[in-house]
Amino acid sequence: MLELTMASVSGADAGATAGMLMADAPSAPGTVLRVGRDASVCRLVTPDDWLFVSRVHLEFLCGPEGGWQVSWLRGSLAEPSCEVELTLAGQPAQALPYGGTVRLPHGGFGELVIQDRTTPRSVNVGFHHGA
């Protein structure tokens, strides 16, 4: 089971959890959870006017053995207007490269932060990959 939580945070709201959204999915091969602005394909949807987030920004995919990975999907722009940082439990934060993919540890948890490069706002996506 993969559980996701998401909060959209602007500068004045830092640390607030109001408006948190949640989604989960069983660890079945081929299962997909997406985060982005397009409600027709994303389970967790960011505000429409937050253009630093792509229509489909992050994709969580369950592989054949029940393990999950997360990908920052490349959009139509050569360079993104944000940065994505990944923090896994007990490890230092690391940048998730544009178009990159990282396997999530089984039974682990952490957070992805999509940070706007032009203003103090972010989308924080917490995850827990249940054992």
N, C-alpha and C positions, 0 to 999 in steps of 0.2 A: 504494500500500500504506500502510495506517495501522497502526502498531505502538503498543501500550499496555503500560505496566508499572504495577503498583499495589502499594503497601505500606500496611498499616494500622499506625499508629505511636501508642503511648501515651507519656506524659511521660518515663518511665524509659528508653524504647527509642529516643529521638530520635537520628536518624542511622543507625540499624540498617537493613540491607536484608534480613535473614532473613525468610522467608515472602513474598517478593516474587512476585506473580503476573503473568503476561504473556498477551496476546491480540493477534492481528493479523487483518486482513481486507484483501482486494484493494480497490482504488479503483474499484469498479463501482457505477454509479448505483443507489441504493436500499439499498445495504449499510448495516447498522446494527450498532453495538457499544454495549452498555449496561453501566453500572456501578451497583450498588446491592445491596440485601440479598436480592432475589428470584432465587434460582438458576435458576428455570424460564425467565427471560427475560434475565438478565444474564450476560455472558461473564466479567466480573470481579465477584466477590461479596465483600462486606464481612462482618465478624462479625455474626451475627444479633442480638446484644444491643446493637449500636451504633445506637440508635434515632434519633440525629441524622442518619443517612443514610436516605433514603427507600427504599422497595422498589425503585423504579427512579429513580435520582438524576440521573445524567448520561447523555445519549444522544449518541453520535457518529453522524452521518448523512452518507453520501456523496451529493452532488448530481449532477445530470445531466451536468456537465462533468468529473466525477471529483474535484472539490474536496470537502473535508470541513468540517463545522461541528460545534460542540458546543453542546448545550442543557442548562441546568439545569431539569429538568422540575418544574412546580409540583405539589406534593403535596396532601393533603387539608387541611393547615393553612394559614390565611391568612398566617402568619409562620413562616419556617423556624427550626429550632433549631440552625442552623449558618450558616457563611459559606463562600462559594466564591471563591477567589482564582485568577486566571489569570496565568501568566507565560509570555510568548513570548520566544524567544531574542533577546537584544539590546534588550529593551524592559522598562520598569519593570512591576512587578506591578499588576494592576488587578482590581477586584471584578467578578465575574460576577453580574449581577442575578438574583434569584429569578425564574424563568420566562424568563430571557434566553437569547439565542443569539449565538455568535461564530463567524465563519468562520476556519478555521485556514489559515495560509499554506502554499501548496504547497511542498514541500521543506523545511518548517520543523519546529521542535521546541519543546517547552516543558513546562509542568507545571500541573496543576490541584490545588489543595489544598482539601479539604473539612474545615473546622475546626469542631469542637464548640464551642459557645458556653459550655458549663458546666464543662468539664474539659479538661485539656491532652492531647487526642488528636486525631488527624487521619487522613484517608485521602489519600495522595499518589498522583496519577495522572500519570505521565509519558507524553508522546506524541511520535511522530516520523511526519511525513507524508512518506513517501518520494517522491522525484521520478520 
